[in-house]
Amino acid sequence: MTRAGTWTLAALMALPLLQPGVARAETPTASFAPVQDDPAPSARAFPLPPSPSTAPPQQQQQPMPTWQPPPAHFYGAGAPAYDRPAPAMETQRARSQWMWSVEGVTRAPVDVGVQTVLQTPVGLRLGAGYGVIPGAYLDFVTDAAAGESEQRAAASIFESGRALRLFAGVRPSSKLGLYGDVGLVRATLDGSWQQNGLPARYDITSRLNLWFAEVGYQGHVSRRLVLGVGLGVVGMMSATTEAVPNRSLGASQQALTDEASASVDRQLEEFGLLPSLTLRLGFDLL
């Protein structure tokens, strides 16, 4: 065999060694792969959550929310701000404890007029009023003051009157509505008089100082409307009567005039206690 043929035969014999894939395919080998069982139904329905290590980075970096207390503002003796009543409730409560009313009032048989009453949260009441004395009230007062018929004629000389009233009182409970007042009344009575036996006619002015005490009930019909009713007594403290003649008089006639004026004063001062009925209707400004 020639040298070239020898090299050709050697190349053909080495060819299988140069193709490993072909050699492995021709040489059967045994392979063993584990058979996985079918997972349980619960595992298929509820897969296990991923471990914390496999969570997305952005979820691991979010901080957990924490509760922060409200600002530490204080109200009163160490009370925190969240214990303080709401502003609307506080305003409504303050309005219910305060009252400032303007009222129309009659205190029979003394006067008819207007008054104002200020009531504080502690129940203190302060008031003032002004009124006129109608003719029917004048007749009642003067008839009660006069005794004998001649004195009655002298006392029933007043035609008009007016009264100024100041008072103070208490209201123990805003829920019950009861109140009690005491005060003073300055009444001025005007009239004319012609004394028997004297030719002159007199202009009469009597100034009366009276006291009064009253117990009553008041309430709000609505937010603003105030109603009240009361019973009381009125007593005379002092009376001063001035008679001015329409013509000059002699000394003896002037002495008789002074005596007649003093008699009217005594009768007015001695009439005792007079019961009174009070009716009030007002408007609360607060």
C-alpha positions in Angstrom: 0.0 0.0 0.0 1.3 3.4 -0.9 1.9 6.1 1.6 -1.1 8.1 0.5 -3.4 5.3 0.9 -2.1 4.7 4.4 -3.1 8.3 5.4 -6.5 8.0 3.9 -7.3 4.8 5.8 -6.2 6.4 9.1 -8.4 9.5 8.5 -11.4 7.3 7.9 -10.8 5.4 11.1 -10.5 8.6 13.2 -13.6 10.3 11.8 -16.0 8.8 14.5 -13.9 10.2 17.3 -14.1 13.7 15.9 -18.0 13.7 16.0 -19.0 13.2 19.8 -22.7 13.9 19.2 -22.9 11.0 16.8 -21.0 8.8 19.1 -23.3 9.5 22.0 -26.4 9.0 19.9 -25.1 5.6 18.9 -24.2 4.7 22.4 -27.4 4.3 24.4 -27.3 5.6 28.0 -29.8 5.2 30.8 -31.3 8.5 32.3 -33.4 8.7 35.4 -35.7 11.8 36.0 -37.8 12.0 39.2 -41.5 11.9 38.7 -43.3 14.8 40.5 -46.6 13.9 42.1 -49.7 16.0 41.6 -49.8 18.8 44.3 -52.6 18.7 46.8 -55.8 20.6 46.0 -55.3 23.0 48.9 -51.8 23.9 47.6 -53.3 24.5 44.1 -56.1 26.7 45.5 -54.1 28.7 48.1 -50.5 29.1 47.0 -48.0 30.0 49.7 -47.1 33.8 49.8 -43.7 34.7 48.7 -41.1 34.9 51.3 -40.0 38.4 52.5 -36.8 38.0 50.7 -38.6 37.8 47.4 -40.9 40.9 48.0 -40.4 43.8 45.7 -37.8 46.3 46.9 -40.3 49.2 46.9 -42.6 47.4 49.4 -39.8 46.6 51.8 -38.7 50.2 51.9 -42.2 51.7 52.8 -42.4 52.6 56.6 -45.3 51.5 58.6 -47.8 54.2 59.6 -47.7 55.4 63.2 -50.4 57.2 65.3 -49.6 60.7 66.4 -51.5 62.4 69.3 -53.3 65.7 68.7 -51.6 69.0 69.5 -51.3 69.5 73.3 -53.4 72.7 73.6 -55.0 73.0 77.1 -58.3 74.3 78.2 -59.0 75.1 81.8 -57.2 73.2 84.5 -55.1 70.8 82.5 -57.8 69.6 80.1 -56.6 68.6 76.6 -58.0 70.3 73.6 -60.0 67.3 72.4 -62.0 67.5 75.6 -63.0 71.1 75.0 -66.6 71.5 73.7 -67.1 72.4 70.1 -67.3 76.2 69.4 -70.9 75.9 68.2 -71.9 74.0 71.4 -70.0 76.4 73.6 -71.7 79.4 72.0 -75.1 77.8 72.3 -74.5 77.0 76.0 -73.3 80.6 76.7 -76.4 82.0 75.1 -78.6 79.7 77.2 -76.9 80.9 80.4 -77.0 84.7 79.6 -80.2 86.7 78.9 -80.6 90.3 78.1 -84.2 91.1 77.3 -86.3 94.1 76.4 -89.8 93.6 77.6 -93.3 95.1 77.7 -94.6 94.6 81.2 -97.6 95.5 83.3 -97.7 95.3 87.1 -101.3 95.7 88.0 -102.3 97.9 89.7 -99.1 100.0 89.6 -97.9 100.7 86.1 -97.7 99.7 82.4 -94.5 100.1 80.5 -91.2 98.7 79.4 -88.2 97.2 81.2 -84.9 95.5 80.5 -83.5 92.5 82.3 -80.0 91.2 82.4 -79.5 87.7 83.7 -76.1 86.2 84.3 -75.0 82.5 84.2 -74.9 82.4 88.0 -78.6 83.4 88.2 -78.2 87.0 89.2 -80.8 89.3 87.7 -80.6 93.1 87.3 -83.3 95.2 85.8 -84.8 98.7 85.3 -88.1 99.9 83.9 -90.2 102.9 83.2 -94.0 103.0 82.9 -97.1 105.1 83.1 -99.9 104.7 85.6 -103.3 104.5 83.9 -106.4 106.1 85.3 -107.8 102.8 86.4 -104.7 102.0 88.4 -104.7 105.5 89.9 -108.3 105.1 91.2 -107.5 101.7 92.7 -104.5 103.0 94.6 -106.0 106.2 95.8 -109.3 104.5 96.8 -107.3 102.0 98.8 -105.4 104.8 100.5 -108.4 106.9 101.4 -110.6 106.1 104.4 -113.4 108.5 105.1 -115.5 109.9 102.3 -114.0 113.4 102.6 -110.5 112.0 102.5 -111.4 109.8 99.6 -112.5 112.9 97.7 -109.2 114.5 98.5 -107.2 111.5 97.5 -109.0 110.9 94.2 -107.5 113.9 92.6 -104.8 112.4 90.5 -105.2 112.3 86.7 -101.9 110.8 85.5 -98.8 109.2 86.8 -95.4 107.7 85.9 -93.1 105.3 87.7 -89.4 104.5 87.6 -88.4 101.0 88.7 -85.1 99.4 89.8 -84.8 95.8 90.9 -82.5 92.9 91.5 -83.2 89.2 91.9 -82.1 85.6 91.5 -83.0 82.7 89.3 -81.8 79.5 91.1 -82.2 77.1 88.2 -82.4 77.9 84.5 -84.3 74.6 83.9 -87.1 75.4 86.3 -87.6 79.0 85.3 -88.5 80.3 88.7 -87.2 83.7 89.8 -87.5 86.2 92.6 -87.1 90.0 92.5 -87.1 92.8 95.0 -86.9 96.5 94.1 -87.9 100.1 94.5 -90.4 102.2 92.7 -90.4 106.0 92.4 -93.9 107.1 91.4 -95.0 110.6 90.5 -98.8 111.4 90.5 -100.1 114.6 89.0 -103.6 116.1 89.4 -105.6 119.1 90.4 -107.6 119.8 93.5 -109.9 122.4 94.9 -110.3 122.2 98.7 -113.6 122.9 100.3 -113.8 126.3 101.8 -111.0 127.8 99.7 -111.5 129.7 96.4 -108.2 128.7 94.9 -107.6 125.6 92.8 -104.4 123.7 93.3 -102.0 121.7 91.0 -101.1 118.6 93.0 -97.9 116.6 92.6 -97.3 113.6 94.9 -94.1 111.7 94.9 -94.3 108.1 96.3 -91.5 105.8 97.3 -92.6 102.2 97.2 -91.0 98.8 97.6 -92.0 95.6 95.9 -91.3 91.9 96.1 -92.2 89.4 93.4 -92.0 85.6 92.7 -92.6 84.5 89.2 -91.9 82.1 86.3 -90.2 82.9 83.0 -89.4 80.9 79.9 -88.4 81.1 76.3 -91.2 80.2 73.9 -88.7 80.2 71.1 -85.0 81.1 70.9 -85.8 84.8 71.3 -89.3 85.2 72.7 -89.5 85.5 76.5 -92.7 85.1 78.5 -93.1 85.7 82.3 -95.8 85.9 84.9 -95.4 86.8 88.6 -97.2 87.5 91.8 -96.0 90.1 94.3 -96.8 92.7 96.9 -96.2 96.5 96.9 -95.7 98.6 100.0 -95.5 102.3 100.6 -92.4 103.8 102.2 -93.0 107.5 102.0 -95.1 110.1 100.2 -94.6 113.8 99.6 -97.4 116.0 98.2 -97.0 119.5 96.9 -99.9 121.8 96.2 -99.4 124.9 94.1 -102.4 127.3 94.1 -103.4 129.2 90.9 -103.8 132.4 93.0 -102.1 134.0 96.0 -103.5 133.0 99.4 -103.4 134.5 102.8 -101.4 133.1 105.7 -104.4 131.3 107.2 -105.5 129.8 103.8 -101.9 128.6 103.1 -101.8 126.8 106.5 -105.0 125.0 105.6 -103.5 124.0 102.3 -100.4 122.6 104.0 -102.6 120.6 106.4 -104.6 119.2 103.5 -101.4 118.1 101.7 -100.1 116.5 104.8 -103.4 114.6 105.2 -103.1 113.2 101.7 -99.6 112.1 102.5 -100.7 110.3 105.6 -103.5 108.5 103.9 -101.2 107.3 101.0 -98.5 106.1 103.5 -101.0 104.1 105.6 -102.8 102.1 103.0 -100.6 99.0 103.8 -99.7 96.3 101.4 -101.1 96.0 97.9 -101.1 92.7 95.9 -99.8 92.9 92.3 -99.9 90.8 89.2 -97.1 90.9 86.7 -97.3 89.9 83.0 -94.2 90.1 80.8 -93.5 89.7 77.0 -90.0 90.3 75.7 -87.3 89.7 73.2 -83.9 88.2 74.2 -81.1 90.1 72.5 -78.4 87.4 73.2 
